């Protein structure tokens, strides 16, 4: 892989820090600018925007590549759900596939939530991660219609509380969406959703399930690996 920082005078460490702060936390571009200024880095918020647009997808792709290599995901049970997002006054849908441990596997944006959209979303997820043992969904009719086509209908489960894992996975994205003051195009939503999901997976340590000591060790390991991304 060629060096993606070769034409930039700013150090890669600062660029990685700016991208991590903007994508990972519910901060605006100007808030990231102010936080970096406190650390002696004098850049504009438009520079932060340019950095995340250029390097965010690169970092996200590297994270997905490493996690696929280590197989840090499960094909036992997937949870699928869709959430509406308004773009210039029009309703779009962000589909998400999450495994039973909360790993966000796939994000996909469509203007409709009919069978064709569900089918395209499920095929995209299965192409990358394989076929799961069980797929948990809500009662949207597009899911069984799509899974009937791919021969996966018998693996679908629905229930009132069964899909809480997928619904809860929307919360970090919703907090981030409010800080960004909405999206301007479906393309920008797709780019940010994939980037945000990968960064969230990387830093999600599920601290409520770990002891303080183990959490600190895993957090340091995640930060160290982040500094090596696209090095």
N, C-alpha and C positions, 0 to 999 in steps of 0.2 A: 504494500500500500504506500503510495506517495505521500509525502508530508503535506497535510492540508493547511498548515500554518506558514508555508514557505514564503508567501507574499505579504505577510503581516508583520509589522514592526512590534506590535504588542506581544508580550510573552504568552505562550500557550497556557501557563498556569492562570493568568488573569482571565483569559478567554473562557477557560473551563469553569472558573469560579462564577463569572457573569452568567453563563448559560445555565449552570446548576441553580443559581439563586432565582433566575427568572422562571425556569421550567418547574423546578421542584416546589417552590414556595408561592403562595398567593400574593405576589408583589407586582406592582406596575413597573413599566420601563423606567419611569422617573424615580421610583423608590430604589430600584437597583442602582441607578446612577448615583443617588445620594449615599447609599451604603458603601459603594466603591470609593466615593469621594472621601468618606471618613477614613478609609484605609490608604489614602494617598494616591488613588487612581483617578485621574481627571479625564473622563470621557463623557459623551453626551448620551441621552437615552436612545437616540437614533442609532448610535453605534451598538448599543445592546441589542436593538431590534435586528440590525444587520448580522450580528454574531449568532443570535439564536436561529435566524433563518438559514444561515449558511452551515453552522456547525451542529445545531440541534439534531437534524436527521442523521448526520454522520455519527455522532455519539450514540444515538438510539440504535442505529444499525449495528454498531460494534457491540453494544450491550446484548442485543438479540442474538448476534452471532455467538458470543461467548456462552450465553445461557442455553442456547440450543446445543452447543458442543458438550456442555456439562449436563444437559437434560434436566435443568432446574424447573421442570414443570411436570404436570401429571396428566395422563390420558385416561385416568380412571373416571372422573366425573367433571363434566363441564357445565357451567351455568351461563346461559345466554339471556341477554336483555337488551332493550333499546330505550333510549331517552331522547326526547325532542330537544332541538337546539334551534334558536331563531337566528337566521342570517338575512340581514336587510329586510326584516319583516316577514320573511318566508320560513315556514317550518321545515326543518330537515331532521333526520334521525341518525343518531350515533349508536350503532350496534356494537356490543362488547361481548367477548367471550372470556370467561374467567374460570380457572380451575378451582378445585375444592379447597385449595390453600390460599386463594386470593390472588394468585398470579394472573395479571391481565395478559391474555394470550393474543388477542386481536381486537382492533378497533376499525370500524368501517362506516363511512358516511354515505347516506342515500337521501333522495328527496321523497321517496315513498317507503312504506313498510309492508309491501305486498309480497306474494310468493317469490317473484323474481329477485327482489332485493334480499330476502332471507336466504334464498338458494345461493346467491352469489357470495354472501357473507359466510355461510357455513362452508362452502367449498374452499374459500380462501383460507379459512382457519384450518381446515383438514389438510390442505395441501402443505401447509407449513408444519403442523404438529401431529398429523396422523388422525386416525379415527378413534374417538373416545368410547369408553364402555357405556357410559350413561350421559345423556344430555338433559339438563333441567331447564325448563322454560316457563314463561307465564302462559296465559290462555290465548295469546294471539294466534289466530288461525293460520298465519303465514308459516309458522314453524312446522306443524305437522304436514302441511301441503308440500313444503320444500323437502322435508326429510323423507317423505314418501317417494319422491323422485330418486333420491340417492340411496334408497333402501335402508334407511336408518330409523324408520318410524317406530319400531319395537323398542328402541333404546331411549325413547323420550319419556320424561317424567314431568308431571305438573302437579302443583299443589299450592295451597295458600301461603305457606311459609317456606317452601322448599327453595325458592329463588332469592332469598335474602342476601346471599353471598354476592350475586351479580348486582342487585339493587344498591347494596352498600358500597360497591366498587365505584359507583358514580359520584360519590360524595367528594373525594379529592379533586376530581375534574370539575365539578360544579363550583367549588370554592375558587379554583383557578380561573374558571370562566368569568366569574363576577369581577375579579381583579382586572381582567383583560378588557372589560366593557364590551363583550360580545365579539363575534367574528365577522369578517367582511366577505368571505367567500367559502364555499364548500372545500376548495382546495386547501386554504389555510387552516380550516378546521381539521381536515384529514391529516395534514402534516403535524399540527400541534398535538392532536389526540394520540398519534403513534409515538411521538417524541415523549410526551408526558407519561404515557403508559410505561415505556421502557425505563425512564428515569425513576418513576415511582416503584417499579419492580426492583430496581437495583438498590434503592435505599430503604425499602420497606422491611424493617427488621422485626415487626410484630412484637414490640417491646412488652406488651401485656402478657405474652406467653413465655418470656425469658427472664432469667434472673438479671439483676443489674450488671453483674460482672460479665456475663455472656453477651448482653446487649452492647456493652462498651467495646468488647473485643470485635464483635461483628460490625459495629459501626466504623471502627478504625479500619477494618479490612475493606469495607465498601468504599471508604474515602480513598484508601490507597489504590484500589483498583480503578476508581474514577480518574485519578491523576495519571494513570497509564493509558487511558483510552485515547486512541488516535495519536499516540506519542510518536 
